[in-house]
C-alpha cells in the first residue's frame, strides 16, 4: 500500500491515477496522518465496494460504542433500566 501526501496528490495526480489499479489501494496523508483512501472502482463494483466500506464503518462505530460503554460502566445496565430511560425521555420530549 502506497502513502501519498496531499501535496504529491495535487502535483502528480495523473501519475497516481495511472498507478492506482496496480497498487489497489493508496492512502492520502496530510502532515503524515492518513486522511483518505483511494481504491480503484468500476461501474460493476461500485455498489459492492460502497456497501463493504459502509459495513466496515458500522462495525468500527459499534466497537467504539461498546468500548465507551465499558469505560463508562454502562455495559451492565439491565434491559428494564434501558426501557425506563427510554420511557422517561419520551415523556420529557412530549412536554
N, C-alpha and C positions, 0 to 999 in steps of 0.2 A: 504494500500500500504506500502510495506516494503522498508526501505532505507538501503543500504549495502555499506560499504566503499570499496574502491579498495583493500585495504589490506585484508579485510574479504572475498572479492570475490576470491582473489588469494588463500587464505588458506582454504576456506570452499566451494569450487566450487561444489563438489559433493552434499553437503547438499543443496546448493542453487538450483541446477538443480532439485533436488527432490521436493523441496517446491514450485517451480515456478508454476506448474499447478494449485495448490490450491490458491496461492497468486494472480494469474492472472497478476500482474504487480509488478516489483521490480525496484527501482531506484538505480543506481550505483552512488556513490558520491566520490569526491576527495577533500580533505580538507573541507568537509562539503557542497560542492557545487555539484548539480546534473550534471552528465556528460553523462549518458546513461540510456536508458530504456530497461529493459528486459521484454519480454512478450512471453508466450508460442505460438508456431506455429506448424502447421501440414501441410502436403502436400496439404490438402484440403483448408486451409485458408490462405496460404502464400501470394498468389496474392491479395486477398481481403484486407489483413492487410497492405501490402505494398502500395496498392492503397489508402487506407484510410489515412495512415501516410503521403503520398505524397500530398494528397489533403489538409490535415490539415496544412502541412508546406507551401503550396502555399497560403492558406488563411492568415496565420500569416505573410508571406512575403508581401502580398498585404496590409494588415493593417499597417505594418511598413512603407511601401512606402507612403500610404495615410497620415499617421501621419507626416512623414518627409515633404511631400508636404505642409501640413497645416503650419508646423513650418517655412518653407522657404517662405511661401506666394505664392507658385507656383500653388496652387489649384484654382486660379482664372484666369489662362491663358485660352484664347479662343482657339477653335479648329483651327481657322485661324492662330493664333500665333504659335501653335504647328506645323502645316503644314509648315509654313515659316521656322521654326527652322530645321525641317527635310530636307527641300529642300536645305537650306544653308549648312547643314552638308554633304549632298550628293555631292554638288558641290565641297566642300573642299576635300572630300575623293577622288574624281575623279582626282584631280590635281596631 
